[in-house]
């Protein structure tokens, strides 16, 4: 459980809502960290830019990015 209250996806800006809706379609719900990032749109855009950069750079295999993501989640106590 996060210590910071998340946003209601229905009350976010159109671009933020599109990302959260895509996550809900892919994983069954928006990711908690993105619901917290969405409290500040500039932070949300920065986090999305980082993940988008990892996805499109071609420097890291997508499987490795997924493993790194899961490892970071585990280190943070997230039940991914």
C-alpha positions in Angstrom: 0.0 0.0 0.0 1.3 3.4 -1.0 1.8 6.1 1.6 0.8 8.7 -1.0 -2.8 8.8 -2.1 -3.2 8.0 -5.8 -5.4 9.9 -8.3 -8.8 8.8 -9.7 -8.0 7.9 -13.3 -11.3 9.4 -14.4 -10.2 12.8 -13.1 -6.9 13.0 -14.9 -5.9 14.9 -18.0 -6.7 13.3 -21.4 -3.1 12.2 -22.1 -2.6 10.8 -18.7 -5.9 9.0 -18.8 -5.0 7.4 -22.2 -1.8 5.9 -20.6 -3.8 4.6 -17.6 -6.5 3.2 -19.8 -3.8 1.4 -21.9 -2.3 -0.1 -18.7 -5.7 -1.2 -17.5 -6.3 -3.0 -20.8 -2.9 -4.6 -20.8 -2.6 -5.5 -17.1 -6.1 -5.3 -15.7 -5.7 -2.0 -14.0 -3.5 1.1 -14.0 -0.1 0.6 -12.4 0.0 2.1 -8.9 3.2 4.0 -9.4 1.7 5.8 -12.4 -1.4 6.6 -10.4 0.9 8.4 -7.9 3.0 10.0 -10.7 -0.2 11.4 -12.2 -0.6 13.6 -9.1 2.0 15.8 -10.8 1.7 15.8 -14.7 5.3 16.9 -15.1 6.6 14.0 -13.1 4.2 11.6 -14.9 5.6 12.8 -18.3 9.2 12.4 -17.1 8.6 8.9 -15.9 6.8 8.0 -19.1 9.7 9.5 -21.1 12.2 7.3 -19.3 10.2 4.1 -19.9 9.5 5.2 -23.5 13.2 5.8 -24.0 14.1 2.4 -22.7 11.5 0.8 -25.0 12.5 2.7 -28.2 16.3 3.0 -27.7 17.0 -0.5 -28.8 20.0 -0.6 -26.4 18.4 -3.0 -24.0 16.5 -6.2 -25.0 12.8 -5.9 -23.9 13.2 -9.0 -21.8 16.0 -7.4 -19.9 14.0 -4.2 -19.3 11.2 -6.4 -17.9 13.6 -8.2 -15.6 15.1 -4.9 -14.4 11.6 -3.5 -13.8 10.6 -6.5 -11.7 13.9 -6.4 -9.7 13.4 -2.7 -8.9 9.8 -3.5 -7.9 11.0 -6.3 -5.6 13.6 -4.0 -4.0 10.9 -1.5 -3.4 8.6 -4.1 -1.8 6.1 -4.0 -4.7 4.2 -7.2 -5.3 4.4 -6.9 -9.1 
